Amino acid sequence: LPWMSVGVGCLFAIGIAPGCGSDEIGGATGGSATTITGGSGTTTTGGSGLGGAGNSKSGGAANTGGASGAGQGNINAMLGARCANDGACGTGLKCLTSDSGALDGGGPAGGICTADCTADPTVCQKLSANGLCVGNGTSAFCYEACIGGTPAQTEVKCHSRPEMACVGVGMQGGPSACLPQCNGGQGECRPGTSCDFSAAVATSGLCRAAAPVGLTTGAKCDPAAAVDPCRGLCLPFSQTVGACGDGCTVGAPDGCNPAGSTKMEGFCLPVSNTDGRGDAGLCTKLCDCTADCGHPDMKCFGNANVETALGRKGICDVQRASDTAAITASIIDTCGAGGAGGASGTGGAPNTGGAPSAGGVGAGGAGSN
């Protein structure tokens, strides 16, 4: 990937080491118009979400508030907490459940303690010094502010909830908030609803009554299409080649791996090189050979670090004219059956107790370095 030139540096972001990623994922853009009100009032700044390729999920003007005021005044520990009913949230907060339909027809996985700030954006700061009012133009709710990047061991980011993700809202450099991001894990959504796999960097990953619509991670897509066909986002691997990526939370145990998977199908790539565990990301496809990519324009590029960390031999990407000889040599075009074992060795001499020699081990047909 052009934005994954670190090869497996991005594995840092899944808990092996601190953050990584790309300069930015082109096309991983902001969603609909968002109102964000922070502690020092509201400033209308205009502009797009996270900037990118301009597909149907891009853009949206933003009203960006001031700093969240985190660390100033009282912090309500229940804001953003998981809940099953209003009684779990305490005074001034209510529980939005995964089957509530309160967020653009969907609901947050695991439920969330929040307050409606549609009529009064200042209510969030009154409830908690780290409260942000985030809305989509028709409704708005309070979320807790957060800081992108891999958190310190002592930091409880977004209540350490894998079904939430820290994502910048409004203009780049503006505040970040803990927003819903389901990952398809068992029990995330209440019966009768399921994760839509959309991306918090564009909208929010919500539980919905309708089954998710759109192409899944790794499917071919046109990054210049007027309508994005993916249930997450179409990621541009080149000017003309794209692949779908489901929304995910970096480091979430269920992220990018469908229920029932016997091996890791993908991993959650951070949106920028400053992002890390707990931030919003997009799934990219893992592979053992090119056939695993399921994309006519992609090949499986072997990487020893990926194999060590994730148990898969490589990552799906497009081959480029600028690839070095070493990169080209890492391509695993065929899985192949394991090679034949070597001939058995000769046992020890009589009465010496020598153990028989082991037969040679087959080399396997991958043919990668």
Sequence and secondary structure as in RCSB ss.txt:
>XXXX:A:sequence
LPWMSVGVGCLFAIGIAPGCGSDEIGGATGGSATTITGGSGTTTTGGSGLGGAGNSKSGGAANTGGASGAGQGNI
NAMLGARCANDGACGTGLKCLTSDSGALDGGGPAGGICTADCTADPTVCQKLSANGLCVGNGTSAFCYEACIGGT
PAQTEVKCHSRPEMACVGVGMQGGPSACLPQCNGGQGECRPGTSCDFSAAVATSGLCRAAAPVGLTTGAKCDPAA
AVDPCRGLCLPFSQTVGACGDGCTVGAPDGCNPAGSTKMEGFCLPVSNTDGRGDAGLCTKLCDCTADCGHPDMKC
FGNANVETALGRKGICDVQRASDTAAITASIIDTCGAGGAGGASGTGGAPNTGGAPSAGGVGAGGAGSN
>XXXX:A:secstr
 GGGTTTTGGGGGGTTSS    S  TT    S EEEEBTTBEEE    SS  S  TT    EEEE    TTSS  
 TTTT   SSGGGT TT EEE TTS TBTTBB TT EEE B SS TTHHHHH TTEEEEE SS EEEEEEE  S 
  TT  GGGG TTEEEEE SSTTS EEEEEB    TTSS TT EE    TTTS B EESS   SB TT EE TT 
SS  BSSEEEESSSS EEEE EEETT TTTT  TT SS  EEEEESSTT  TTBEEEEEEEESSGGGG  TT EE
EE HHHHHHHSSSEEEE   TT  HHHHHTB                  TTTT           S    
